[in-house]
Amino acid sequence: MRDLVLELGQPLDFLRLMRPVNSVMVGFAVLVGVAVVSPLSLLSLRSLQGFLTGFFVSAYSMVVNDYFDVRVDRVNNPDRPIASGRVSLRASLIFAFLLVAIGVASSFIRLENFIVAIVFAGIGWAYSSWGKKRGLLGNMMVASSLAVPYIYGATVVAAWSDPLVWLLASTSFLAGTGREVVKTVPDVKGDELRSIRSIARSYGASAACKIGGGFYIAAIVSAALPILIGRVGLVYTVLVLIPDAIFIYASFKLFKDSSDGNALFIKKLSLLGMLTGLIAFIVGGSVKR
C-alpha cells in the first residue's frame, strides 16, 4: 500500500495513462448522440452522466491497454508510464478498476445505459487481453468503442433507434478502423513480442497503409449519407467538408508513402480529422437546416 501511495503522488503519469484527449473525445461523442436526437437535453444532468461514463470507461480502457502492452511498449514506447517503471502494474490495475467503477456508476440513468456501459467496458478488456493479437478484428474492436458512445448518447434520451445516430456511429467506426490499421505500421517490431498479427506485420506496411486509406475513404462516403437521405441540412454539409478534406489528404498520403514516419504523421492527423468530425456532427446534426 505504501508503494501505491507513493506512485499516486505522480499524477502526471496517471493522467498520461488515461490519454485524456482520446477520453474527452469519447465523452464528447456521447454528447453528440444526445444532441442529434434531442438538442435541449444537452443541458440535463443525464447528459453530464453520459459524458462521465464515456470519459471514464474510455480512460479505463486506455490504462488496461498499457497494462497488457507493457512488453511491447518497452520497445515501441519506452517512455510510457508503466513501460518506464514509473507506475507499477499493480498500481495501474487498481487505477483502471477505479476509473471503470466511476464510469459504470455514472451510467445509472436507465437499464439500457447500464448494459451499454458494461458492454463498452468489456470491449476494452477483451481487446487488450485477447483481441489485439487478432489483426483487423482487433482494430475493429477498438473502432467499435468509438462508435458505441453515439448509441449510448441516444440511449440517454431513449432514442437509440434514430438512423442519423447509427450513420454517425458508422462513420466514426470506419475512420477509427482506418486509424488503428495505420497505427500498426511503426509498431511492427514491438508487436512481434506479443505475436500480434497486425496487417502491417502479416502483409507489410504498404498493404496496411492502403487498407487504412480505404477505410478513410469509406468513412467519407458514410459521412455523406445523412445528406443524401435528407436528415441534415446546410450547416452539416459545410462543416463536414473539413474532416472530409483531412481524410482525403490522409488517404492520398497513405497510398503514396508507407514509411513509419508518414504513418505516425497520419495517425496524428487523423485524430484532428476525427475531432473536427465530432464538431461537425454535434453542430450540424442538431441544427437541421
Buried (B, 14 or more C-beta within 10 A) or exposed (E): EEEBEEBBEBEEBBEBBBBBEBBBBBBBBBBBBBBBBBBEBBEBEBBBBBBBBBBBBBBBBBBBBBBBBBEBBBBBBEEBBBBBEBBBEEBBBBBBEBBBEBBBBBBEBBEBBBEBBBBBBEBBBBBBEEBBBBBBEBBBBBBBBBBBBBBBBBBBBEBBEBEBBBBBBBBBBBBBBBBBBBBBBBBBEBBEBEEBBBBBBBBBBBBBBBBBBBBBBBBBEBBBBBBEEEBBBEBBBEBBBBBBEBBBBBBEBBBEBBEBEBBBBBBEBBBEBBBBBBBBBBBBBBBBE
